[in-house]
Amino acid sequence: MWQPSATIKALRERAALIQSIRQFFIERDVLEVETPAFSAASVTDVHLHTFSTRFHHPLKPDAQTLYLQTSPEFAMKRLLCAGSGAIFQLSKAFRNEEGGRFHNPEFTMLEWYRPGFDHFALMNEVDALLQAVLSTEPADRMSYQEVFKTVLGIDPLTVGIEDLKSVCAEFGYADIAVGETDKDTLLQLLFSEQIEPKIGQARPVLVYHFLASQAALAKIDEQDPRVARRFEAYYKGIELANGFHELSDAQEQRSRFERDNQKRHVMGLPEMPIDAYFLEALESGLPDCAGVALGVDRLIMLALGASRISEVLAFDIDRA
Amino acid sequence: MANYSTNEFKAGLKIMLDGEPCNILENEYVKPGKGQAFNRVKIRKLISGKVLEKTFKSGDSVEGADVMDTDLAYLYTDGEFWHFMNNETFEQIAADEKAVGDTTKWLVENDECTITLWNGSPIAVTPPNFVELEITETDPGLKGDTAGTGGKPATLSTGAVVRVPLFVQTGEVIKVDTRSGEYVSRAQK
């Protein structure tokens, strides 16, 4: 088990692909930045589990809890608030309780922010990046609502939870559906199991306007407040990227964090400290911008036709 | 019986599903970046033999199934039951037709078979990978024609029918792979 989980040939291709990503942003005059892997606070998202550790400062009596970032989002937005302009970062992200064919608890993330862009403009740039580094055909674009209507014949915006449960039962998910009270869980189940394998096969697809209840850190759409200005990129059954027209309202951001923590409390999950530096930065003003995070290891899997993430990592978690 | 959470699911774990004991074959983790995690699990139902995929919400748990495999020697059948014996304890177990199923055609006296017990009762019998059986009937075949014909059917002492090469004759004992039902060779004397 001392040997790498990827072949040396795969690692060479990995290096070349990362080089081409850097080139893409250098040509577009986007500044490369590095932000800390440690943070005093972390995400509140109920579906993200953080790693934490204790820092013993030689000049302080008490140890401090530090979290490993699940994405560099908060720190990069602080740079935007400080006037950085367009920035990108290639960094490690860490997510506890994730592992499998497409997951490694420590993985490489490409994240970038574009002041002056909305989510549609950034979707175009994601498309351009995929064409440049993966030589894909131009991506398709479909709203979340259209995708559900086309593939499953249901409207996710109007469907009631009881109807959604019957749809789930038809696909054999009755056991999950029966006691479920959260519509989003059922939509996510149908999306993962029934939609993702059927879309974006020949060319990538950008799915936009997720439900407002799944906004994460995206702005709510003004024309249709039922949806958020959030998009995702899928290709060959793999979720590649998640982007937002970024929420800049500090008050709204704070209440989303608090709502998450209330949900955590109900679910019996630990409540997370809210990132005060991030909220202060938002209060000082985040320029109107769009940002996106893309899983680099998965991009390399697609470039190499790999079937497991371990095939593109020097050492996967089992060999770490 | 203990409950098992999705993170304990691994190949070989026996769980209850729809009132039937099942064997887990594969467990795949599925999770959208922002959203609920699921486990897509491949399962074999142990009584019907059906293989299916079942999705669980990560963290959900299911009841384990009291299923164990034991190696027992085949003794005889009385027409209704097939009798097996533990060669060390001499304890005997009788399996009914439902449990034995198609395996009857591979049962050779004294061969060790794997008996799957659910709550102590046999639900499946797996024969050894290779068995030796006598041919009771096959066409004499044509002398000299040894290749490229695909052989001929031969009926074995248990009633099983396998394709054998033309040179193999009635009364000979042959070795058969029970997993594929294919002829392997003449038995070593």
Chai-1 contact restraints between the chains, C-beta under 6 A:
chainA,res_idxA,chainB,res_idxB,connection_type,confidence,min_distance_angstrom,max_distance_angstrom,comment,restraint_id
A,H47,B,G35,contact,1.0,0.0,6.0,A-B,restraint_1
A,G100,B,Y29,contact,1.0,0.0,6.0,A-B,restraint_2
A,R101,B,E28,contact,1.0,0.0,6.0,A-B,restraint_3
A,Y173,B,T55,contact,1.0,0.0,6.0,A-B,restraint_4
A,I176,B,K57,contact,1.0,0.0,6.0,A-B,restraint_5
A,T185,B,Q36,contact,1.0,0.0,6.0,A-B,restraint_6
A,Q188,B,P32,contact,1.0,0.0,6.0,A-B,restraint_7
A,Q188,B,G35,contact,1.0,0.0,6.0,A-B,restraint_8
A,Q188,B,Q36,contact,1.0,0.0,6.0,A-B,restraint_9
A,S192,B,V30,contact,1.0,0.0,6.0,A-B,restraint_10
A,S192,B,P32,contact,1.0,0.0,6.0,A-B,restraint_11
A,E193,B,T55,contact,1.0,0.0,6.0,A-B,restraint_12
A,A216,B,K34,contact,1.0,0.0,6.0,A-B,restraint_13
A,N242,B,G33,contact,1.0,0.0,6.0,A-B,restraint_14
